[in-house]
Amino acid sequence: MTDMTGWSVERLHEDHAQALRVTSVLYDSETEHQRLRVIENPTFGRVLTLDGVVQVTERDNFIYHEMMTHVPLFAHGAAKRVLIVGGGDGGMAREALRHPLERVTMVEIDAGVVDFSKEYLPAISDGAFDDPRLDLVIADGAAFMRETEGGYDVIIVDSTDPVGPGEVLFTDHFYGLAKRALAPGGILVTQNGVPFMQPEELRGTMRAFSALFGDTTCYLATVPTYAGGPMAFGWGTDGLARETSPSDLAARVAASGLDFGYYSAAVHSAAFALPGYVARLLA
């Protein structure tokens, strides 16, 4: 929502709010699934909100998108097929397609998010929607997962918070379907919110993952527009990707020739070092 003083106030948490000053409103529309708004802020540039909650900004989206894509892709080391559930702004596809992948399938429930992201947030997708390796599917992610033949090396669940359309993507049933859709040695990563503010979100995912995968944990990244501390990304695999040595990881990153704003081999390894309050949620 936006109050009378020109601030966009997010009340995702019942006893905590954050606000961004609005210099202009570029888009404001109600779709079948949610209210989409694009505002401008002096620090973060263009900001996308869904039902009043900040989803992505021009200035800091690189942190979130780099860490959700490059951590599993470099850890895997030989991924060819990637599935992104959500991610309608195109940022996750943008980062994934920097790798020599054969195919990236992106399943987004709301065509309106894709359409207006192309028009109002083109810098976030940066041409990803025009890449011939991208297969864009407008469908419910849970329904798609039930019907897919699978064989994905990496699955990235770039969901909203577990309310509204995104709620089904946090269920044990959905995670079970996602595991079935992985190729041998495949990796599932999930957006799990800010554990200091949303501990049950991470705890629930980790409980489900521990029943499904041989290797389960989470890793962290600090994204300025997501208030309350570092954000957690769930990690589940039956493979040995997390045992990739720091030297092998560094060699893979160097060989890629890619340049990053946040990710590096050192940050990759450090992201799995969890503070006590987060580690206890996994226990």
C-alpha positions as CSV (number, residue, x, y, z in Angstrom):
1,M,0.0,0.0,0.0
2,T,1.0,3.7,-0.3
3,D,0.2,6.2,2.4
4,M,-0.7,9.8,1.9
5,T,2.9,11.0,2.3
6,G,4.2,9.2,-0.8
7,W,5.7,6.2,0.9
8,S,5.1,2.6,-0.1
9,V,4.6,0.7,3.2
10,E,5.1,-3.1,3.3
11,R,3.4,-5.0,6.1
12,L,4.4,-8.5,5.4
13,H,5.1,-9.2,9.0
14,E,2.3,-8.4,11.5
15,D,4.6,-6.5,14.0
16,H,7.1,-5.0,11.6
17,A,6.9,-2.7,8.6
18,Q,9.3,-1.1,6.1
19,A,8.7,1.8,3.8
20,L,10.2,3.0,0.5
21,R,9.8,6.6,-0.6
22,V,7.8,6.8,-3.9
23,T,8.9,9.4,-6.4
24,S,6.6,8.1,-9.1
25,V,4.2,5.2,-9.8
26,L,4.8,3.7,-13.2
27,Y,2.3,0.9,-13.2
28,D,-0.6,-0.1,-11.0
29,S,-3.0,-2.9,-12.0
30,E,-5.0,-5.7,-10.5
31,T,-4.6,-9.1,-12.4
32,E,-6.5,-12.3,-11.8
33,H,-4.1,-13.3,-9.2
34,Q,-2.6,-10.2,-7.5
35,R,-2.1,-6.4,-7.6
36,L,1.0,-5.4,-9.5
37,R,2.7,-2.1,-9.0
38,V,6.0,-0.6,-10.2
39,I,7.2,2.4,-8.3
40,E,10.4,4.4,-8.5
41,N,12.6,5.0,-5.5
42,P,15.8,7.2,-5.4
43,T,18.0,4.4,-3.9
44,F,16.6,1.2,-5.5
45,G,15.4,2.5,-8.8
46,R,12.3,0.7,-10.2
47,V,10.6,-1.5,-7.6
48,L,8.0,-4.2,-8.3
49,T,5.5,-5.0,-5.5
50,L,2.9,-7.7,-5.5
51,D,0.0,-7.0,-3.1
52,G,2.2,-4.3,-1.4
53,V,5.2,-6.6,-0.8
54,V,8.5,-5.8,-2.5
55,Q,9.5,-8.5,-4.9
56,V,12.4,-7.1,-6.9
57,T,14.3,-3.9,-7.5
58,E,16.5,-2.7,-10.3
59,R,19.4,-1.9,-8.0
60,D,19.8,-5.0,-5.7
61,N,18.1,-7.8,-7.6
62,F,21.5,-9.1,-8.7
63,I,22.2,-10.4,-5.3
64,Y,19.1,-12.6,-5.1
65,H,19.3,-13.8,-8.6
66,E,23.0,-14.6,-8.6
67,M,22.8,-16.6,-5.4
68,M,19.8,-18.6,-6.4
69,T,21.3,-19.6,-9.8
70,H,25.1,-19.7,-9.6
71,V,25.3,-21.6,-6.3
72,P,23.6,-24.7,-7.6
73,L,24.9,-24.4,-11.2
74,F,28.5,-24.1,-10.3
75,A,28.2,-26.7,-7.5
76,H,26.6,-29.1,-10.0
77,G,29.3,-28.4,-12.6
78,A,27.6,-30.1,-15.6
79,A,24.0,-28.9,-15.6
80,K,22.2,-28.9,-19.0
81,R,18.5,-28.5,-18.1
82,V,17.2,-26.1,-15.6
83,L,13.6,-25.5,-14.4
84,I,12.6,-22.2,-12.8
85,V,9.2,-22.1,-11.0
86,G,8.1,-18.5,-10.8
87,G,10.5,-15.8,-11.7
88,G,8.2,-13.9,-14.0
89,D,10.4,-10.8,-13.9
90,G,13.0,-12.7,-15.9
91,G,15.9,-12.1,-13.5
92,M,16.4,-15.8,-12.6
93,A,16.4,-16.8,-16.3
94,R,18.8,-14.0,-17.1
95,E,21.4,-15.4,-14.7
96,A,20.8,-19.0,-15.5
97,L,21.2,-18.4,-19.3
98,R,24.7,-17.0,-18.7
99,H,25.7,-20.6,-18.4
100,P,26.1,-23.0,-21.4
101,L,22.8,-24.7,-20.8
102,E,20.7,-26.5,-23.3
103,R,17.3,-25.5,-22.0
104,V,15.8,-23.4,-19.3
105,T,12.1,-24.0,-18.7
106,M,10.4,-21.2,-16.8
107,V,6.9,-21.8,-15.3
108,E,5.1,-18.6,-14.3
109,I,1.4,-18.6,-13.2
110,D,0.7,-15.0,-14.1
111,A,1.2,-13.9,-17.7
112,G,0.6,-10.3,-16.5
113,V,3.9,-10.4,-14.5
114,V,5.9,-11.4,-17.6
115,D,4.2,-8.9,-19.9
116,F,4.6,-5.8,-17.7
117,S,8.1,-6.9,-16.6
118,K,9.1,-6.7,-20.2
119,E,7.7,-3.2,-20.5
120,Y,8.5,-1.7,-17.2
121,L,11.4,-3.7,-15.8
122,P,13.4,-4.6,-19.0
123,A,16.8,-4.3,-17.3
124,I,16.0,-7.2,-15.0
125,S,15.4,-9.8,-17.7
126,D,18.0,-8.1,-19.9
127,G,17.0,-10.0,-23.1
128,A,16.4,-13.4,-21.4
129,F,12.9,-13.7,-22.8
130,D,14.4,-13.6,-26.3
131,D,16.9,-16.3,-25.7
132,P,16.0,-19.4,-27.9
133,R,17.0,-21.7,-25.0
134,L,14.2,-20.3,-22.8
135,D,10.9,-22.2,-22.8
136,L,8.3,-20.0,-21.1
137,V,5.3,-21.8,-19.8
138,I,2.3,-19.9,-18.3
139,A,0.9,-22.4,-15.9
140,D,0.5,-23.2,-12.2
141,G,3.8,-24.5,-11.0
142,A,2.4,-27.3,-8.9
143,A,0.2,-28.5,-11.8
144,F,3.2,-28.4,-14.1
145,M,5.3,-30.4,-11.6
146,R,2.7,-33.1,-11.4
147,E,2.8,-33.5,-15.2
148,T,6.4,-33.0,-16.2
149,E,8.6,-35.8,-17.3
150,G,11.4,-34.3,-15.3
151,G,15.1,-34.9,-15.9
152,Y,16.1,-31.4,-14.7
153,D,19.7,-31.0,-13.3
154,V,18.7,-27.9,-11.2
155,I,15.2,-26.8,-10.1
156,I,14.9,-23.2,-8.8
157,V,11.7,-22.3,-6.9
158,D,11.6,-18.6,-7.2
159,S,8.3,-18.2,-5.4
160,T,6.6,-15.3,-3.6
161,D,6.0,-15.7,0.1
162,P,3.7,-18.6,1.2
163,V,0.5,-16.7,0.8
164,G,-1.9,-16.6,-2.1
165,P,-0.7,-18.2,-5.3
166,G,2.7,-19.0,-3.8
167,E,1.4,-21.0,-0.9
168,V,1.2,-24.4,-2.7
169,L,4.9,-24.1,-3.6
170,F,5.8,-24.6,0.1
171,T,4.0,-27.9,0.7
172,D,5.5,-31.4,1.3
173,H,3.6,-32.7,-1.7
174,F,5.1,-30.1,-4.0
175,Y,8.6,-30.8,-2.8
176,G,8.1,-34.5,-3.4
177,L,7.0,-33.8,-7.0
178,A,10.1,-31.6,-7.4
179,K,12.4,-34.3,-6.3
180,R,10.8,-36.7,-8.8
181,A,11.5,-34.2,-11.5
182,L,15.2,-34.0,-10.8
183,A,17.8,-36.0,-12.8
184,P,20.3,-38.1,-10.8
185,G,22.5,-35.8,-8.8
186,G,20.1,-32.9,-9.4
187,I,19.7,-30.0,-7.0
188,L,16.6,-28.3,-5.7
189,V,16.9,-24.7,-4.3
190,T,14.1,-22.7,-2.8
191,Q,13.4,-19.2,-1.7
192,N,12.7,-19.4,2.1
193,G,12.4,-15.8,3.2
194,V,14.2,-14.1,6.1
195,P,14.6,-16.7,8.8
196,F,14.9,-14.1,11.6
197,M,11.4,-12.9,10.7
198,Q,10.0,-16.0,9.1
199,P,11.4,-19.0,11.0
200,E,8.6,-21.4,10.3
201,E,8.9,-20.9,6.6
202,L,12.5,-22.3,6.7
203,R,11.8,-24.9,9.3
204,G,8.9,-26.3,7.3
205,T,10.9,-26.6,4.1
206,M,13.9,-28.2,5.9
207,R,11.6,-30.7,7.6
208,A,10.3,-31.7,4.2
209,F,13.7,-31.8,2.6
210,S,15.2,-34.0,5.3
211,A,12.6,-36.7,4.5
212,L,13.4,-36.5,0.8
213,F,17.1,-35.8,0.2
214,G,20.4,-37.2,1.4
215,D,21.9,-33.7,1.7
216,T,19.8,-30.9,3.0
217,T,20.7,-27.5,4.3
218,C,20.3,-23.8,3.4
219,Y,22.6,-21.0,2.5
220,L,22.3,-17.3,3.0
221,A,22.6,-13.9,1.2
222,T,21.9,-10.4,2.4
223,V,19.5,-8.5,0.1
224,P,18.9,-4.9,1.3
225,T,15.2,-4.7,0.4
226,Y,14.3,-7.8,2.3
227,A,14.3,-6.5,5.9
228,G,15.2,-8.5,9.0
229,G,18.6,-10.0,8.2
230,P,19.9,-12.4,5.6
231,M,17.6,-14.4,3.3
232,A,17.7,-18.2,3.3
233,F,17.7,-20.5,0.3
234,G,16.8,-24.1,0.8
235,W,19.1,-26.8,-0.7
236,G,18.2,-30.4,-1.3
237,T,20.0,-33.1,-3.3
238,D,20.9,-36.7,-3.3
239,G,24.2,-35.9,-5.1
240,L,27.6,-34.8,-3.9
241,A,27.5,-31.2,-5.3
242,R,28.1,-29.6,-1.9
243,E,31.3,-31.6,-1.5
244,T,32.9,-29.8,-4.5
245,S,36.2,-28.6,-3.2
246,P,36.9,-24.8,-3.0
247,S,39.7,-25.1,-5.5
248,D,37.5,-27.0,-8.0
249,L,34.7,-24.4,-7.4
250,A,37.1,-21.5,-8.0
251,A,38.4,-23.2,-11.2
252,R,34.9,-23.6,-12.5
253,V,34.0,-20.0,-11.9
254,A,37.3,-18.8,-13.5
255,A,36.8,-21.0,-16.5
256,S,33.3,-19.6,-17.0
257,G,34.7,-16.1,-17.7
258,L,31.6,-14.6,-16.0
259,D,31.7,-11.5,-13.9
260,F,29.4,-11.0,-10.9
261,G,28.2,-8.3,-8.6
262,Y,27.8,-10.5,-5.5
263,Y,28.6,-14.1,-6.2
264,S,32.1,-15.6,-6.1
265,A,33.6,-18.9,-5.3
266,A,34.5,-17.6,-1.8
267,V,31.1,-16.2,-1.2
268,H,29.6,-19.5,-2.4
269,S,31.5,-21.5,0.2
270,A,30.9,-18.9,3.0
271,A,27.1,-18.8,2.3
272,F,26.7,-22.3,3.8
273,A,28.2,-21.2,7.1
274,L,25.1,-20.7,9.2
275,P,24.7,-18.6,12.4
276,G,23.4,-20.4,15.4
277,Y,19.8,-19.2,15.2
278,V,19.5,-20.4,11.6
279,A,21.3,-23.7,12.3
280,R,18.8,-24.4,15.1
281,L,15.9,-24.1,12.6
282,L,17.5,-26.9,10.5
283,A,17.8,-29.1,13.6
